[in-house]
Amino acid sequence: MSVDLIRIVSRDSPMALAQVERVRAELAALHPTVRTEVIPVKTTGDKWMGDLSRVEGKGAFTKEVDAALLAGEADLAVHCVKDIPADRPLPAGTTFAAFLKRDDIRDALVDSAGRTLDELPAGTRIGTSSVRRTAQLAASHPHLQCVPMRGNANRRLEKLAAGDADALLLALSGLRRIDRADVVTEILPVETMIPPIGAGVLALQCREDDTETIETVSGLGDPATHRETVAERMFLHVLQGHCNSPIAGFARSDRSGELSLRACVFTPDGKTVLNAHEWAGRLDPATLGTSVAVALLRQGARELIDSIAH
């Protein structure tokens, strides 16, 4: 192996840098002689605190990272799969080298009074800017009020303490990454709050022509996570959802290795919910993703998504 240094580019948020440390630790265990260097960048999504749809949606969290990779300033990018747009291809000249073993995909409630979601009284203000969470809460707990809240998890916890909201919904895996699982008052089952596509998955992205780096880091990949992620991203690609589309779903491999994909599309007010759940059988993951998307399109998902401003 001729790679002796891998320069890793990442968003500069505490969460993103914690994710990079996981990659560095796993890489050091696999290839003890390879050195790593971190190149932090501030992305449009981190700087902009308004509506994401006004700054290219989720691509706002990846554009500057992609640029550093393509310019040759870095060799490896670490992304949360849920932040990588699936309605358009990866930037030309780049590829996924590995998907790390998946973290917990569930959402967590953080309530200052220690209550569960079902115990929250009418009018409780839930801090979240996720259209996916807002739509599901509108469907299941219409008496609760969602208030827009962006910023990294630490910043949101500060806003909660300052009284900007009464409770928060955050990704459990993210809280664990920044060692703040102590604030969780309830872990919500996926039946209560279906996760976003790509939840809990870290992707390693390289330049396509950098075969040495690809070979070095590909050993960090997890086969089951790879299959789940391919199914989920193909589903989202076929659906062509935008960042204001309340779309949720997750693929799961059971103990026998059988893959299934459950997905939903909501109206923002939660009054319409389209559901699909299929098992792969002999289908490959990408075909499973396509099949579930087609099932939802048959139910009217295209019209529902296109009716939402973005």
N, C-alpha and C positions, 0 to 999 in steps of 0.2 A: 504494500500500500504506500502510495507516494504523498497522500494528503497528510500534512503535519499540523496545519492550522485551518480552522474553519471559523470564518467571521459570520456571526449570527446577527441579523437585523430584526428589530422588534419595536412595537410601540413602546413608549417610555412610561406607561402606567405601571403602578405597583403590581397589578394582576399580570400584565404581559411579561414583566421582568421575572415574576415568580414562575411563570410558564417556561421561560427560557432556562431558568435554573434547573427545572425538571429535565429539560432536554440535555443540558450540559452534564447533569449527574448520570443520566442513562447512557450518554455517549462515552463518558469517562469509564463507566463500567464495561462497556463493550469494546472500546478502543482506548486503553489507558495512555497510549503515546500521543494521541491527537490533542492538540491544544485548541482552546476556543476563546474567542474574543467577542464581546457584545457591542453592537452598534445600535444605540437607542435613537428612535426618531419620533417626533410629535406629528400625529396624523390630523387631517382635517376634522375627522370625527371626534378626536379628543379636544380640539380647540373650539369646535362649534357646539354651543349648548342649546341650539334651537331644534326645529324639526329636521330629522335626518333626510327626509325626502327632498329637502331644498339643497342639499350638498351631496348629490349622487347616491343617497341611500347608504346601504351598508358598505359600498365600495369606499366610502369616506374613511373607513378604518384600515384599508389595505393599500390605497394608492401610493402613498409615500414609501411604504415598505417594499412594494413591488418595484418602484422606481430605483431604489438603492440596489436591489438584487440585479435588475436588468443593466444598470450602469456599471456593474462589476465592483461596486463598493462593498458588497457582502456576498457570501457564498450560500447562505441558508436563511430562509425566513420562517418564523414560527407564527402561525395564525390559529385562532379559534375558527373551526370550520363554520360555525354559525354566523361568523362575520364575513365570510367569503361569498359574494353574490353567485348564485347558481343559474340566474337567468341569462348569463353571458359567459363565454369561455374564460379560462384563466388567461392572463396576459400572454400574448404570443412570445414564445421563447422560454416559457417557464412550465414546470410540471410538478406534480406532487411526488415526493420521493417516499413518503411514509405517513401513515396515520397512527399516532401513538394509542396505546391501550386506553379505551374509553373510561372517563371518570363518571361519577354519578350524574344522571341526566335530569334529576328532579329539581323543582323549584323549592325555595324555603321561605317561610313567613318569618319576618322579624317584627315583633310587636312589643312596643315599649312596656306594655302591661302584662306581657307573658301569656296572652290569650291565643287560642287556636283560631283558624279562619272562621269556623262555624260559631265561635263565641263572640265575634266582633259585632258590636251593635250597629244599627242603622246609622248611616252618615259617617262612619269611620273612613278617614282619608288614607287610601293606599297609594304610596308613592311608586309610580312606574311609568315609563314612557313606551313600554312594549305594547304594540297593538294586539299581539297574541294573548298576553295576560289580560289586557283590558276587556277584550271580547269574551274570553272565557269567564271572567268574573261577572260581566254583565249578564251572562247566561245562567251562571250558578248562584251568584250572590248579588242580585240586582240592587239590594239595599245599601251596598258599599259604594263609596265614591273614589274613583281613580284620579289622582292629581299628577300632572306631568312632572317627571323627575329624571334628569340625566346626570351623567358624571360617573366616575368609577365607583366601585362599591364602598371604598372608604369615605368618599365624598358624600355618597347617599346616606351613609350611617351618620355623618356629621349633620346633614340636613334633617334627618329624623330626630336627632338629639336637640336640634334647634327649634323643633316644632313645626317644620314645613309639611310634615305628614304625621299620621298616627301609627302607621305600620308600613313595612316595605315588603315587596316580593323580589327576591334575588335568586340567582342560580346557586344551588348548594355547592357545586364543584368550585365556583369562583370564591365563595367565602372560605372554603377549605384551603384553597391555594394561597390566600393571604392570611391564613391562620386566624380567621374570625368566625369559625363555626360555633363559638361560644354564644353568639348573639341569636342563634336560631331558636325560635319558639315552636315551630312545627315544620316538619318535612312533608311536603304535599305529595301524595301518590300521583302517578301519571294519569290515573283515571280522573283526578280532580283538576289537574293542571297539566295539559299535554305540552311537552317541551318543544322548543324550536328545532327545526331541521339542523342536524350537526351538533346538537347539544353535547357538551362534555368531551369533544374530540379536538385534539391538537393536530394540526397538519404541518408537515415539513415540506417546504417548497424550495426548489432549486432551479437554476437555469438548465434547460434541456440538454445543452451541449457539455455540461459539467459532469461527465460520467463518473469521475473520481469521487466527487462529493456525494453524488447519488448513491454510489455503491457503498460508501462509508456509512451513510445514515440510514439506508434502507433496512438494515437489521433491527432498527428500533420499532419498525412497524408491527402492528398486531393484526393477524389475518381476519379475525372475527370483526374487529372494528372497521377494517378495510371494506368488508362485504356490506356491513350496515351503512357505512358512509356513502358508498357507491350507490346503493339503493335509494337512500334519502336524497342525495344530490340530483340523481336522475329524475326522481319524482318532482323536485322543485323546478328543474330545468324544463321538463315537459309542461308543467303547470304555468311557467313563465310568470311567477308571482313577483310583485315589486315590494319595496320595503314597508309600504303601508298596508300590505295584504295580511290579514290575520290568518296565517297558515301555520299549522303545527303538525308534528308527526315524528315517529321514531321507528326504526327497524330494530329487531331483536333476534339474536340467535338463541334457540333453546338448547338444552343439554345435548341433544342429538345432532346439533349443528343446523337444524332446520331454521330457515330465515323467514321472518314475517315482517310486514310493514303496516302500521296503522297510521292514518293521517286524517286531518280535518281541515276544512276551510270554513271560516265564520264570516258573518257580517260584523262590522265594528260594534254594533249594539248587541251582539250575541243572540239576536232573535232567530237567525237562520244558522243552522250548523249542518254542514255536509260531512258525512262519515264514510270512510272506506277502510277495510282491513283484509289483507290477503296473505296467504302463505306462498312461499316461492315454489314449493314442490321441485320440479326439474328446471324451473326458470333460473337464469343467472341473475345476480343482484340488479343490474341495470334494467333488465326486462321486468323484474318485479316492480321497480320504481315507476317504470312507464305504465304498467298495468294498473297500478293504484291511481296514478294521475288520470288515466283515461276513465277509470270508474268515477272519479270525482267530476271530470269534465262532462260525463254523461248526465250527472245530477245538476249541472248548471254552474259549475265552478268558474268557467270562463266569464260568463256574464256577471257573476258576483264580484270577481276580482276587478273586472274592467269598470264596474260601477263605482269603485272606490277611488277618490281623487289621489293623485300622486305626482 
